[in-house]
Amino acid sequence: MLSYIIKRTLTAVLLSVAVASIVFLALFLVPGDPAEVLLSTGGVEPPAEAVRALRVELGLDQPVLWQYFSFLGDLLKGDLGQSFSNGEAVLSTILVRLPRTLELIFAATVVSLIVGIPSGMIAAMRQGETIDRVLSFAASIAMSLPIFVIGTAMVYVFAQKFRLVPAGGYVAFSQDPAQHLLLLLMPAIAISIGFSATIFRMSRATVAAVLTKDWVRTARSKGISERQVMIWHIVRNALGPVATVVGLQMGNLLGGSVLVEYVFNWPGLSGYLVTAIENRDYPGVRGTVLIVATLFILINLVVDMIYMILDPRVRS
């Protein structure tokens, strides 16, 4: 078991380094000069002398290899650089916005688990019955709806039509807990609709597969209660693939919550990334993508550990 943990941890570290290198080098393939973008106002081309001076100030005149090793050195010190746009430390900006995005994803994940796993288990145990067909049809509809359609429809119905909740915005939890949770409700539900459908389909498929196993029939033939059979023999064996899907989906949401944050005006990390891309803010883009990729890797590492606990075969 220890060797498995060490192997997965080393793999995660190597992947993080590889992602950092790819992100750094990929930005040089993007057309456009950050210095020109920063100095351009109203579509007027800036003077060449000013562009050259700014490139020297930002370190863009140095060879790519020098910039790369300088970037890795700063990264080891926990320094993601200074934003080209406003001169602020990229890490500070990310640390302000990242908890908001993580909170949104965590809330959506909790709602999705509460809805997806029980409904998937019910559908699997009632295969072919009306409730199974209804739940499967609803999941298919939920998975086919784009997130921006769901978000826009929710804003129109619940905020504008019936005025039950605010259309969007953000208030810090410390400032007004009730208002904060109210503003969090709609974007979390918007994300969880498709997420719940994914968890439902995986839960239904895995539970249905486990129900046909010999050990389940053996447990029932021994007179074990249906509740114990469900908890110890069905759910535990079915949760491994579900945990994997949840981990992958949470990782995808880190980079895929742009539209949700935009529709509901939620000031998370995605909005900062879009702004950094538009302004050719290399440190901002690099730092944001690197943090998102690292979190994605960490989430999958945690999922691997959970899978190892749920499935003893992985330990060997």
PyMOL commands that set and color helices and strands:
alter all, ss='L'
color gray80, all
select helices_A, chain A and resi 2-27+34-39+48-58+64-76+90-125+130-144+147-161+177-211+214-221+226-256+258-263+269-278+282-310+312-315
alter helices_A, ss='H'
color red, helices_A
deselect
rebuild
show_as cartoon
